[in-house]
């Protein structure tokens, strides 16, 4: 089985992350992963810290972090472009799979949207919209119809994500289940992701695997 990490941050964009590209690659290669989704924080706070008042410049830097990791990892680890999105006025976070740089360029108002509106855009653009760690403190569980799935295992050791409750919620409403390390620190264990029979090289393969259910959750507690 091939291991794919779905929730990783790098310190060149995510202000709370303390790991660089080399540390990310070494950690996940040594842990036996074949593929990793870089899902840096995508929100107003991050933009204000990285490239305030310049949407195109921010998108270039945001996507540039993915390109940097992908280039350094070539031949060692497949790197896919994702995001952890937060809308203004909310503490909720959402993993987005299938996002493109072009989509970001075209939606400078993305932080002013809301879950239902973005979910409709996601469906139109073959993206998956997954609520990350919905049962942490300060988060609000939203209507199941507004998301495609739920992160049922989040490996961040600094938070109580109440993964067991998230799993029951996904079961009750028939939502896609995902698992992610939520990697921020060199001391974070590489303990999340999914297992597939075939290696995942492209985001389209990952989206199809999650939609089909043809995978197993990696939840190494």
C-alpha positions, 0 to 999 in steps of 0.5 A, a space after each residue: 500500500 502507498 501512503 499519502 499525507 493530506 495535511 502538511 504545512 511549511 514555514 514559508 507560508 503557514 505562520 504557525 509552522 516551524 518546518 522547512 522543505 528539507 525537514 518535511 521531505 526527510 520526515 515523510 520519506 523516512 516514514 515511508 510516504 510516497 505522496 504529500 499534500 502541502 495544505 498551507 493556511 489560506 486566510 486573511 491573517 496569512 495574506 496579511 503576514 506574507 503579502 498584504 494588499 496584493 492578491 496576485 503577489 500573495 497567490 504567487 508566493 502561496 503557490 511558490 511554496 508548493 513549487 519549491 517543495 515539489 522541486 526539492 522533493 523530485 524523485 523522493 516524494 510526490 507533492 500535490 497542491 492543496 490548502 487549508 482555507 478559512 473564511 473571514 468571520 469564522 474559526 472553521 478550517 477546510 481542506 481543499 483538494 483540487 484547487 489551482 493557482 488559476 482559480 485563486 487568481 480569479 477569486 480574490 474575494 475567496 475569504 469573504 465567501 462562506 462554506 455553502 457558496 464555496 462548496 458550490 464553486 468546488 463542485 463546479 470545479 471538481 474540487 473536494 471541500 473537507 472540514 478539518 478537525 471540526 470538533 476542536 475547541 472554537 470550531 463549529 460543525 456545519 450542515 453536512 450538505 455544505 461539505 464533501 467530507 470531514 477530517 476524522 483523524 488529525 494528528 496534531 499533538 497540540 490540539 484535542 481534535 476529538 477524532 472519535 466524534 468526527 468519525 462518528 459524525 462522518 459515519 452518520 451523514 455518509 461523508 468522505 473521511 480523511 486523515 492527516 498529520 497536520 504537520 507543523 513541527 519537526 517533532 510532529 509524528 508522521 501519523 496520518 494520511 491514507 493508504 491506496 493500492 496504487 501510487 498517487 502522482 496527481 491531484 486528480 488521482 487523489 480526488 478520484 480515490 477519495 470520491 470512490 472510497 478506494 482507500 484506507 485511513 492511516 491513523 497511527 495514534 
